[in-house]
Amino acid sequence: MSVALLFPNNIYTSPYLRYYTQILEKSNVSYDIITWNRSGVTEENCISFNQNENRKTIYSRFSGFFKYRDFVIKKTTEKEYDKIIVFSCQLGILLSSFLNKKYKNQYLVDIRDYSKIIPFFKTRFKKLLLGANTICISSNGFKKWLPKEKKYTISHNIDINLIEKRLKNQETNRVFFKSDTISIATIGQIKDYNSDKTFVTQLMNNDPFYMNFIGFGPTLESLKKFSTENSISNIGFHGSYKKEEEESLLKNVDFINILISDNKFNNGVTSNRLYLSALLNIPCIVNNQTIEQKKIIQKYKFGIVVDKYEELPNKLIEYKENFTKIDFVNGCNLFLNKVAEDYQQFQNKIQFFLTEK
């Protein structure tokens, strides 16, 4: 048995690749990871298509994908793998005909977000999914725009080892709201300027609140510029960090900001920050319009749902004043237990995919 994992980026950009390789290794299955080395860095234990990403024009973006597709077809044809795991809608669409011709019912599609190219390739996309043996999605919210004919398996955006470690010790020593100032962190990739700017505007130069942006991304400099131009005194920017630093960086944070722009690409997502909120016992803030995240927070009650950004100051203060530690921690644990149950089903599904003829 040999499996090819097709990932159109560098390995370091994708923690969820490990969710699959851990199961493959546990099952003693041989595998290759065929990547697109977009960053020009050397990564071990993978077969790399080496071409730096060029995003200057639409043509250059598509050109890179087509070249990577041809590279994938060449490599998978040379080795004749038994099973294929393909990551991202974009790559799956480009490989749709090849996969259905050579690997029909022998490939798995992993979907982590909505792709803007789906409306332009509806037939190819549907053909890709209908020919797949297994489809894994990171959020139940995606079912809104996926074909109804197929069944989907949830693959959460969190390492199961972190969940299991946390559930072994469900008590928390965390001290909640220990300062008069309410600290809110936006951690991870800084890429949603419209939402972040609106969030900052509602709390800027308002003494009870302090906003910290921890991470790096394409809109970070624009946000810094907005902050400088408006002489915002209650904001900070930490910059890049290592994954293992997350817990210490969030030690004194009261809320994690998960507010995102209201559009069809974000509607069904389940953010990495949501898992971080439950894992580290830090209340989070989500939009009413992000349906899946709203459902989770309303059910497990470990955060605030905001209908309009203008509500933020009052809702944050109200949540702090009415906070009950035991109810909050219980909600986090119930959510993490559900994630652990889903992971067991995910693992069983992958193992069945590997053994099914």
N, C-alpha and C positions, 0 to 999 in steps of 0.2 A: 504494500500500500504506500503510495506517495501522493502528497497533496501540494499544490501550488497556491500560495497566498499572493494575490495581485493587489499591490497597494501603490497608488499613483502619487507618492510623495516620499519624503525621508522618514525612516523609522522613528526618529526622535519626535516627530509631530503626532504620533499616534500611540497613546498608552493602551488603547483597546485591542491592538494587535496581540498583546500578551494574553488577553482573555482566551484567544484561540490557541496560541502556541502552548499555553499551559495544559490545555486539554489534549492537544496532539501529543505532547511529550508524555503525559500521564497514560495515554493510550498506546504508547510506543509506535507512533506513526511518523514516518519520515516526511519532511516537508522542506520546501524552499520558499523564501520570501522574495518576490520579484518586485523591486521598487523603482521609482523614478527619483533619481538623485537630483532634486531641483536646486539644492543649496550648495552643491559642489563640495560636500564634505565626505570623508571616508567613513563608511559604516560597515561593520563586520557582519558576517553570517547572513548575507543577502546577495542576490543577483541584481546589479544596479544598471539601469539605463541612465547614463551620465549626460545630462544636458540641463544647464541652468534655466530656471523659469524666466520667460520673457512675457511680461504682461502689458507691453506698450500698446499693442493693438489686439483687436479680436482675432485677427488672422494669426498673429504670433502665439496667442494662447491656444487656439485650436491646433495649430501646427505641432506644438509640443505634444499634445494629447494623441494626435494621430501617429506621431513617430513612436511614442511609448506603446501605443496599441500594437503597432507592427513588431516592436521589440518583444512584447508579450507573446504574440502569436508564434514568432520564431522560436522563442525559448520553450514554450509549452509543447510545440510540435516536435522539437528535438528530443525532449525527455519523455513525452507521452505519460503525463500524470494520470492517476486514477480519478482524482477529484480536484475541483477548482473552488477557491473561495475568493470572490471578487468584491473589493471595497469601493464604494461610491457609485451613485447613479450615473455620473458622467462616463466613467470607465465602462460600466456595465452596458450602457447604451451603445458605445462604440464597439463593444465586443459581442453584442447581441447575436448577430448572425453566426459568428464563429462558435460561440458557446452552444447555441442550439444545434449546430451541425455536428460538432465533435463531442460535446459533453452534456447533451440534453438529459435532464433529471439527475445529473451528476455534479451540479455546481450549486454553490450557495452564494447568495447576494447579501451583503451587509450594508444597511442604510443608516447613516447618522444624521443626515439633514436633507432638506429639500434642495433640488438643483434647479437653477433658472432655465436650464435647457430642456427640461421635461416637456413643457407645452409645445416645443418645436419638434419633439420626437416621440409623440404619444404612442404611436404604433410600435416603434422599436422598444420603448420602455415596457409596454405591456407584454410584448413578445418575450423580452428578457425575463420578466417575473413569472410568466406562465410556464416558461421552460425550466425554471429553477426547481431544484428539489426542496430547498429550504430558503426562507427569507428571514433575516434577523433585523430588527429595528430597535433603535435606542429609545423610542417613545411611542406609547399607544396613540398619541395625537396624530401620528403619521397616517394612521388608517383612514383618515378623512380624505386623503388624496391618493391612496393606493387602491389597486383593483380589489373589488369585494370578493372575487372568486378564490383568492388565495388565503391561506392561514399564515399568521405571522408570529414569530417568537421574539420576546423582549430580551434584549441584551443591554443592560444598563451601563451607563458611562461611569463605572466605578469598579475598582479592583475588589474582588470578593474577599481577598485576604484582609483588607482594611475593614470591611464590614464585619467579618467573623471576629477579628481582634476587638472591635468596638463592642460587639454583642456579648463577648465573654465578660466584660465589665460594664454593665449598663448604668451604674451610678456615675455621677460626674462631680468633680471637685471645682468645677467652674463657678466663679463668682459673677453673677449677672448684674449689669448696670451699677458698677461700683463707683462711677463718677457722675457728677452733675451733667457733664457733657455727654451727649449721645454720639458715639463713634460709628460711622457707616463705612464699610470697605467695599470697593469694587475690585475684585481680584480675578486675575486671568488675562485673557487677551482684551486689550482696549480697542474695540473696533466699531462700536455703535455710537457714533458722535451725536446723532439727533437725540437719542434717549439720554445719554450721559449729560449732554448740555442742558436738557430740560430738567433733569434731576438736580444738577448743580444750581441752576437758576432758582429753584424753589427753596434751597437751603443756604444759598451763599450769604456770607456776612451775618448769619443768624447764630448768635452765641451758643445756644444750647446744642448745636450740631457741629460735628467735624467730619469732613469727607476725605477719605484716603483712596487713591487709585494705585493699586499694586499690580504691576505687570507692564507689558509692552504691547503695542499694536499699531495698526495703520492710522488710527485717528488720535493717538496720544498727543502728538505735537499740536494738533488743532485745538485740543482741549486745554493744553497748557497755555496756548496763545489766548484763548477765550478767558482763562483765569487771570492772566496778566493784564489784559485789556480792561477787565472789570474790577481789578484790585481786590480779588477775593482773598480774604484773610483766613478762612476756615477750611482750607483745602491743602492736601499734600500729595506728592507723587513719589512713589518708591522706586519704580522701574522694574527691571527684570529680576527674577528670583528663581531659586531651585525648588522643585516639588517638595523636597523634604523640609523646606523652610516654612511651608504654609501654616502649620499649626502655631509656630512661634510668632509669625507675622500677624496672626489673627488673635493672639492671646488676649488683647484688651479691646477687641472690637465688639460692639453691641449688636450690629446688624450687618448682614451681607446683602449687597444690592444686586438683585437679579432682574431689574427692570430693563426691558428691551423694546425696541421700536415695534409698533403695531403694523405688521404686514403678513402676507400669507406665507412667507418664508419662515417666520418666527412662531407662527400660531401654534404649531404642535410640538415644539421643542421641549426637552427636559434638560436644563442646563447642568453642567458639571458643578456649578456653584450650589445648586439645590442639594446635591449629595453631600457637599462639603458642609453645608448648613446643618444637616441632620447628623453628620459624622462628628463634627466638632461642637455640637450643641450651641449654635449661634443662630438666633432668629433671622429669617430672610424676608426680603420684600419682593413681591412679584406683581405683575400686571393682571388686572381682571381679564384682559383680552388674550393672554397666553393660556388658552383653555386647559391644557394638560397640567401645567404647573399650578394653576388656580385650583383645579380639582384636588391635587395632592395636598396643598396647604389647607384647603377647607376641610378635607377629611382627617388629616393628621395634626393640624393646628400647631405647626412650628414656624409660623411666620405671619406676615401681613399681606392682604390682597388690596391693591390700590386701583381704584377705578380711574382717577385722574391724578396727575402729578401734583396738582395744587393741594391735594389732601395730605401730602406727605408730612408736613410739620405736625399737624394735629394728630394724625394717626400714629406717628412714632411716639409722641408724648403719651398718648392714650394707652398704647400697648405697654409702654414702660410702667405706667401707673397701675395697670391691671394685671401685670405679669405674675403667673403662678409657676414656680419652678417645676413642681412635681408633674403638672399637666403637660408642660412643654417637653420635658425630658421623656415622658411616657410616649408622647406623639412621635418624637424622633426615633425612639426604639421600635415602635410599631411599624413605622415606615421602613426602617432598616431591615426588620424581620421580613417584610414583604419583598424587599429587594433580594434578600438571601433566598427566599422561596423561588422567586423568578429565576435566579441564577441556577438553581438546581435543575429547573425545567430546561433552561438554556443548555446546560452541560449535557443533559440527557438527550436533547435534540441533536446536538453536534455529534455525540457518540453514535446515535442512530444513523445520522447522515453518513458517517465514516464507514459503517458496517453494512449499510443497505446496498444491495446489488442494483 
